[in-house]
């Protein structure tokens, strides 16, 4: 089963899924930029309605505590739009970890995540369907981030929830997998994020070779890396037989990313990237695998 903000659903109900998104977020404490605040609930509703119109049916919303998580808003949005929304437990990375968790060790992180996963987030009774996004810095795993990832692994083992990560510009993906595995988390519960930002193909392949899922989840962010390069990597990964381990998303975090403000909106993968893949000869069966089958497996809760 898959845990959404409205309750559990069967994996086959998930439909086309955006695997790493943000609807309500506030990164301005660190970034000092009002563009990184998404707090317009009516705007969120309109953007989700557009996503649904294009064919999107579900979204994994990985805004956690410290990033502006608002699970009651997500519940209202899901009820209003019919889009399945999966919320998360977890903390992001340094320096976004909330003050109350400063200095925590792995066991404390794990206890917190397990409590939210079993009792609900705050007093809302809403349960998370994923642990994440938990992350590391660029080419560096700070001590607090190491404890955070170990805690996420421990909580994933206890609850059966998948763990989805943040890698800064795609770095340290393989190291994340090894750390999570070392602490008991099966590779089919691991989703390594932002691998489309890493131009080092061998490093991305090393993650795929572990059996973990990877997320091509910043599609459309051509200021970081052209989509043509993302597509070229994907074509090779498909040729090597890794199409069952790849998830898609756009990771929108700014007002300027929304259609109402002139941006591409949450449907950009479906509207712009999928047509490029089809033009490159990727068959419908593989597109379906990326958009529907893989997320239905990746976000299913493992039985314990």
One Martini backbone bead per residue (centre of mass of N, CA, C, O) as a GRO file, in nm:
protein
  304
    1UNK     BB    1   0.102   0.033   0.011
    2UNK     BB    2   0.002   0.383   0.001
    3UNK     BB    3   0.071   0.690   0.163
    4UNK     BB    4  -0.154   0.943   0.211
    5UNK     BB    5  -0.321   1.224   0.328
    6UNK     BB    6  -0.604   1.035   0.289
    7UNK     BB    7  -0.453   0.764   0.279
    8UNK     BB    8  -0.467   0.456   0.161
    9UNK     BB    9  -0.334   0.301  -0.138
   10UNK     BB   10  -0.304   0.147  -0.418
   11UNK     BB   11  -0.059   0.135  -0.646
   12UNK     BB   12  -0.263   0.146  -0.903
   13UNK     BB   13  -0.374   0.446  -0.809
   14UNK     BB   14  -0.142   0.656  -0.864
   15UNK     BB   15  -0.019   0.691  -1.133
   16UNK     BB   16   0.099   0.967  -1.243
   17UNK     BB   17   0.426   1.059  -1.105
   18UNK     BB   18   0.570   1.300  -0.897
   19UNK     BB   19   0.865   1.227  -0.699
   20UNK     BB   20   0.970   1.554  -0.652
   21UNK     BB   21   0.810   1.797  -0.452
   22UNK     BB   22   0.673   2.144  -0.411
   23UNK     BB   23   0.418   2.351  -0.260
   24UNK     BB   24   0.515   2.400   0.039
   25UNK     BB   25   0.760   2.664   0.097
   26UNK     BB   26   1.065   2.777   0.304
   27UNK     BB   27   1.403   2.911   0.223
   28UNK     BB   28   1.462   3.212   0.333
   29UNK     BB   29   1.638   3.180   0.587
   30UNK     BB   30   1.884   3.108   0.390
   31UNK     BB   31   1.840   3.250   0.093
   32UNK     BB   32   1.708   3.541   0.099
   33UNK     BB   33   1.436   3.468  -0.090
   34UNK     BB   34   1.105   3.519  -0.179
   35UNK     BB   35   1.093   3.303  -0.415
   36UNK     BB   36   1.123   3.061  -0.179
   37UNK     BB   37   0.804   3.115  -0.137
   38UNK     BB   38   0.526   2.888  -0.076
   39UNK     BB   39   0.185   3.033   0.026
   40UNK     BB   40  -0.030   2.987  -0.216
   41UNK     BB   41  -0.302   2.796  -0.210
   42UNK     BB   42  -0.455   2.874  -0.464
   43UNK     BB   43  -0.212   2.837  -0.648
   44UNK     BB   44  -0.171   2.539  -0.591
   45UNK     BB   45  -0.443   2.449  -0.700
   46UNK     BB   46  -0.405   2.548  -0.991
   47UNK     BB   47  -0.147   2.382  -1.050
   48UNK     BB   48  -0.276   2.104  -0.994
   49UNK     BB   49  -0.500   2.120  -1.204
   50UNK     BB   50  -0.303   2.132  -1.439
   51UNK     BB   51  -0.162   1.864  -1.384
   52UNK     BB   52  -0.421   1.695  -1.421
   53UNK     BB   53  -0.494   1.779  -1.711
   54UNK     BB   54  -0.221   1.650  -1.831
   55UNK     BB   55  -0.211   1.359  -1.623
   56UNK     BB   56  -0.168   1.398  -1.338
   57UNK     BB   57  -0.211   1.202  -1.009
   58UNK     BB   58   0.070   1.245  -0.851
   59UNK     BB   59   0.260   1.346  -0.541
   60UNK     BB   60   0.577   1.406  -0.394
   61UNK     BB   61   0.604   1.582  -0.085
   62UNK     BB   62   0.935   1.702   0.043
   63UNK     BB   63   0.841   1.893   0.268
   64UNK     BB   64   0.986   1.960   0.565
   65UNK     BB   65   1.096   2.013   0.864
   66UNK     BB   66   1.239   2.344   0.786
   67UNK     BB   67   1.075   2.405   0.487
   68UNK     BB   68   0.739   2.432   0.524
   69UNK     BB   69   0.545   2.234   0.629
   70UNK     BB   70   0.181   2.154   0.521
   71UNK     BB   71  -0.045   1.908   0.569
   72UNK     BB   72  -0.324   2.047   0.566
   73UNK     BB   73  -0.295   2.169   0.287
   74UNK     BB   74  -0.259   1.902   0.138
   75UNK     BB   75  -0.533   1.788   0.208
   76UNK     BB   76  -0.700   2.008   0.071
   77UNK     BB   77  -0.577   1.975  -0.213
   78UNK     BB   78  -0.657   1.682  -0.261
   79UNK     BB   79  -0.963   1.724  -0.228
   80UNK     BB   80  -0.987   1.948  -0.459
   81UNK     BB   81  -0.817   1.782  -0.712
   82UNK     BB   82  -0.739   1.452  -0.691
   83UNK     BB   83  -0.452   1.451  -0.592
   84UNK     BB   84  -0.209   1.255  -0.491
   85UNK     BB   85  -0.056   1.298  -0.164
   86UNK     BB   86   0.278   1.279  -0.042
   87UNK     BB   87   0.422   1.286   0.260
   88UNK     BB   88   0.671   1.377   0.515
   89UNK     BB   89   0.952   1.270   0.689
   90UNK     BB   90   1.207   1.489   0.807
   91UNK     BB   91   1.527   1.622   0.706
   92UNK     BB   92   1.741   1.777   0.516
   93UNK     BB   93   2.000   1.990   0.583
   94UNK     BB   94   2.264   2.163   0.610
   95UNK     BB   95   2.095   2.453   0.759
   96UNK     BB   96   1.773   2.323   0.788
   97UNK     BB   97   1.776   2.218   1.057
   98UNK     BB   98   1.619   2.233   1.326
   99UNK     BB   99   1.697   2.353   1.630
  100UNK     BB  100   1.584   2.108   1.805
  101UNK     BB  101   1.797   1.907   1.627
  102UNK     BB  102   2.051   2.005   1.728
  103UNK     BB  103   2.280   1.740   1.780
  104UNK     BB  104   2.169   1.496   1.687
  105UNK     BB  105   2.128   1.162   1.672
  106UNK     BB  106   2.023   0.894   1.508
  107UNK     BB  107   1.815   0.794   1.720
  108UNK     BB  108   1.655   1.062   1.734
  109UNK     BB  109   1.569   1.074   1.447
  110UNK     BB  110   1.426   0.802   1.436
  111UNK     BB  111   1.214   0.853   1.657
  112UNK     BB  112   1.076   1.089   1.516
  113UNK     BB  113   0.996   0.945   1.250
  114UNK     BB  114   0.837   0.712   1.378
  115UNK     BB  115   0.626   0.881   1.521
  116UNK     BB  116   0.505   1.011   1.265
  117UNK     BB  117   0.450   0.731   1.114
  118UNK     BB  118   0.247   0.621   1.361
  119UNK     BB  119   0.090   0.901   1.487
  120UNK     BB  120   0.164   1.153   1.335
  121UNK     BB  121   0.155   1.491   1.247
  122UNK     BB  122   0.131   1.598   1.521
  123UNK     BB  123  -0.235   1.663   1.546
  124UNK     BB  124  -0.347   1.543   1.250
  125UNK     BB  125  -0.308   1.218   1.166
  126UNK     BB  126  -0.101   1.247   0.949
  127UNK     BB  127   0.074   1.040   0.727
  128UNK     BB  128   0.358   0.940   0.607
  129UNK     BB  129   0.513   0.800   0.287
  130UNK     BB  130   0.801   0.932   0.358
  131UNK     BB  131   1.154   0.972   0.383
  132UNK     BB  132   1.222   1.324   0.364
  133UNK     BB  133   1.452   1.506   0.240
  134UNK     BB  134   1.767   1.364   0.274
  135UNK     BB  135   2.103   1.514   0.316
  136UNK     BB  136   2.385   1.648   0.136
  137UNK     BB  137   2.656   1.799   0.053
  138UNK     BB  138   2.900   1.911  -0.144
  139UNK     BB  139   3.118   1.661  -0.129
  140UNK     BB  140   2.967   1.636   0.167
  141UNK     BB  141   2.944   1.475   0.498
  142UNK     BB  142   2.819   1.582   0.758
  143UNK     BB  143   2.775   1.482   1.071
  144UNK     BB  144   2.466   1.549   1.081
  145UNK     BB  145   2.403   1.403   0.810
  146UNK     BB  146   2.488   1.123   0.894
  147UNK     BB  147   2.287   1.093   1.125
  148UNK     BB  148   2.037   1.139   0.953
  149UNK     BB  149   2.068   0.895   0.761
  150UNK     BB  150   2.073   0.680   0.976
  151UNK     BB  151   1.797   0.750   1.093
  152UNK     BB  152   1.642   0.692   0.831
  153UNK     BB  153   1.718   0.396   0.812
  154UNK     BB  154   1.598   0.305   1.082
  155UNK     BB  155   1.308   0.400   1.013
  156UNK     BB  156   1.274   0.228   0.756
  157UNK     BB  157   1.301  -0.046   0.893
  158UNK     BB  158   1.060  -0.006   1.097
  159UNK     BB  159   0.824   0.106   0.874
  160UNK     BB  160   0.879   0.071   0.542
  161UNK     BB  161   0.976   0.329   0.441
  162UNK     BB  162   1.090   0.524   0.218
  163UNK     BB  163   1.401   0.677   0.105
  164UNK     BB  164   1.463   1.019   0.024
  165UNK     BB  165   1.707   1.217  -0.141
  166UNK     BB  166   1.973   1.458  -0.118
  167UNK     BB  167   2.190   1.586  -0.374
  168UNK     BB  168   2.442   1.796  -0.430
  169UNK     BB  169   2.468   1.796  -0.756
  170UNK     BB  170   2.478   1.461  -0.729
  171UNK     BB  171   2.648   1.405  -0.486
  172UNK     BB  172   2.702   1.105  -0.301
  173UNK     BB  173   2.515   0.867  -0.383
  174UNK     BB  174   2.678   0.613  -0.320
  175UNK     BB  175   2.735   0.682  -0.021
  176UNK     BB  176   2.443   0.676   0.066
  177UNK     BB  177   2.380   0.384   0.006
  178UNK     BB  178   2.597   0.255   0.187
  179UNK     BB  179   2.491   0.374   0.455
  180UNK     BB  180   2.202   0.266   0.446
  181UNK     BB  181   2.279  -0.034   0.417
  182UNK     BB  182   2.454  -0.062   0.675
  183UNK     BB  183   2.161   0.012   0.837
  184UNK     BB  184   1.941  -0.201   0.678
  185UNK     BB  185   1.857  -0.081   0.405
  186UNK     BB  186   1.703  -0.155   0.140
  187UNK     BB  187   1.742  -0.073  -0.191
  188UNK     BB  188   1.418  -0.065  -0.252
  189UNK     BB  189   1.411   0.199  -0.031
  190UNK     BB  190   1.593   0.371  -0.232
  191UNK     BB  191   1.621   0.730  -0.316
  192UNK     BB  192   1.824   0.908  -0.535
  193UNK     BB  193   1.877   1.234  -0.575
  194UNK     BB  194   1.970   1.441  -0.842
  195UNK     BB  195   2.115   1.270  -1.084
  196UNK     BB  196   2.077   1.486  -1.324
  197UNK     BB  197   2.323   1.681  -1.203
  198UNK     BB  198   2.530   1.460  -1.286
  199UNK     BB  199   2.797   1.447  -1.528
  200UNK     BB  200   2.887   1.171  -1.399
  201UNK     BB  201   2.817   0.871  -1.521
  202UNK     BB  202   2.966   0.671  -1.332
  203UNK     BB  203   2.832   0.764  -1.070
  204UNK     BB  204   2.542   0.693  -1.151
  205UNK     BB  205   2.595   0.396  -1.217
  206UNK     BB  206   2.684   0.318  -0.928
  207UNK     BB  207   2.397   0.347  -0.820
  208UNK     BB  208   2.242   0.154  -1.006
  209UNK     BB  209   2.420  -0.104  -0.933
  210UNK     BB  210   2.286  -0.136  -0.639
  211UNK     BB  211   1.946  -0.105  -0.697
  212UNK     BB  212   1.864   0.168  -0.673
  213UNK     BB  213   1.700   0.448  -0.693
  214UNK     BB  214   1.657   0.719  -0.922
  215UNK     BB  215   1.641   1.081  -0.967
  216UNK     BB  216   1.492   1.273  -1.225
  217UNK     BB  217   1.413   1.591  -1.054
  218UNK     BB  218   1.530   1.858  -1.250
  219UNK     BB  219   1.357   1.901  -1.477
  220UNK     BB  220   1.414   2.211  -1.661
  221UNK     BB  221   1.696   2.292  -1.522
  222UNK     BB  222   1.904   2.446  -1.743
  223UNK     BB  223   2.097   2.610  -1.553
  224UNK     BB  224   2.239   2.339  -1.467
  225UNK     BB  225   2.116   2.142  -1.708
  226UNK     BB  226   2.055   2.011  -1.994
  227UNK     BB  227   1.808   1.809  -2.118
  228UNK     BB  228   1.983   1.671  -2.333
  229UNK     BB  229   2.168   1.534  -2.122
  230UNK     BB  230   1.958   1.376  -1.976
  231UNK     BB  231   1.861   1.211  -2.221
  232UNK     BB  232   2.130   1.076  -2.290
  233UNK     BB  233   2.156   0.918  -2.030
  234UNK     BB  234   1.890   0.763  -2.047
  235UNK     BB  235   1.946   0.605  -2.304
  236UNK     BB  236   2.178   0.444  -2.176
  237UNK     BB  237   2.024   0.324  -1.935
  238UNK     BB  238   1.824   0.169  -2.105
  239UNK     BB  239   2.033  -0.002  -2.261
  240UNK     BB  240   2.133  -0.126  -1.969
  241UNK     BB  241   1.850  -0.185  -1.793
  242UNK     BB  242   1.743   0.077  -1.582
  243UNK     BB  243   1.425   0.156  -1.608
  244UNK     BB  244   1.328   0.039  -1.308
  245UNK     BB  245   1.509   0.293  -1.141
  246UNK     BB  246   1.340   0.550  -1.255
  247UNK     BB  247   1.262   0.892  -1.177
  248UNK     BB  248   1.032   1.172  -1.202
  249UNK     BB  249   1.090   1.541  -1.202
  250UNK     BB  250   1.121   1.912  -1.100
  251UNK     BB  251   1.155   2.068  -0.830
  252UNK     BB  252   0.969   2.296  -0.723
  253UNK     BB  253   1.064   2.624  -0.529
  254UNK     BB  254   0.926   2.866  -0.698
  255UNK     BB  255   0.734   3.110  -0.811
  256UNK     BB  256   0.879   3.117  -1.102
  257UNK     BB  257   0.773   2.810  -1.167
  258UNK     BB  258   0.500   2.906  -1.210
  259UNK     BB  259   0.256   2.975  -1.434
  260UNK     BB  260   0.139   3.240  -1.300
  261UNK     BB  261   0.467   3.348  -1.325
  262UNK     BB  262   0.589   3.213  -1.609
  263UNK     BB  263   0.627   2.922  -1.572
  264UNK     BB  264   0.602   2.570  -1.626
  265UNK     BB  265   0.527   2.385  -1.408
  266UNK     BB  266   0.436   2.054  -1.304
  267UNK     BB  267   0.400   1.958  -1.625
  268UNK     BB  268   0.682   1.962  -1.777
  269UNK     BB  269   0.748   1.667  -1.821
  270UNK     BB  270   0.493   1.608  -1.998
  271UNK     BB  271   0.523   1.858  -2.205
  272UNK     BB  272   0.859   1.839  -2.276
  273UNK     BB  273   1.022   1.566  -2.211
  274UNK     BB  274   0.862   1.329  -2.325
  275UNK     BB  275   0.866   1.415  -2.623
  276UNK     BB  276   1.176   1.388  -2.647
  277UNK     BB  277   1.190   1.085  -2.593
  278UNK     BB  278   1.008   0.997  -2.826
  279UNK     BB  279   1.189   1.122  -3.050
  280UNK     BB  280   1.431   0.918  -2.949
  281UNK     BB  281   1.262   0.623  -2.918
  282UNK     BB  282   1.097   0.595  -2.669
  283UNK     BB  283   0.883   0.387  -2.549
  284UNK     BB  284   0.582   0.366  -2.393
  285UNK     BB  285   0.664   0.147  -2.186
  286UNK     BB  286   0.893   0.322  -2.056
  287UNK     BB  287   0.734   0.567  -1.981
  288UNK     BB  288   0.543   0.413  -1.793
  289UNK     BB  289   0.761   0.321  -1.602
  290UNK     BB  290   0.855   0.602  -1.502
  291UNK     BB  291   0.559   0.733  -1.422
  292UNK     BB  292   0.416   0.459  -1.276
  293UNK     BB  293   0.559   0.195  -1.190
  294UNK     BB  294   0.799   0.291  -1.021
  295UNK     BB  295   0.644   0.459  -0.804
  296UNK     BB  296   0.457   0.225  -0.709
  297UNK     BB  297   0.708   0.080  -0.584
  298UNK     BB  298   0.882   0.292  -0.428
  299UNK     BB  299   0.607   0.391  -0.241
  300UNK     BB  300   0.584   0.129  -0.108
  301UNK     BB  301   0.516  -0.037   0.174
  302UNK     BB  302   0.694  -0.236   0.369
  303UNK     BB  303   0.684  -0.529   0.511
  304UNK     BB  304   0.728  -0.639   0.876
   0.00000   0.00000   0.00000
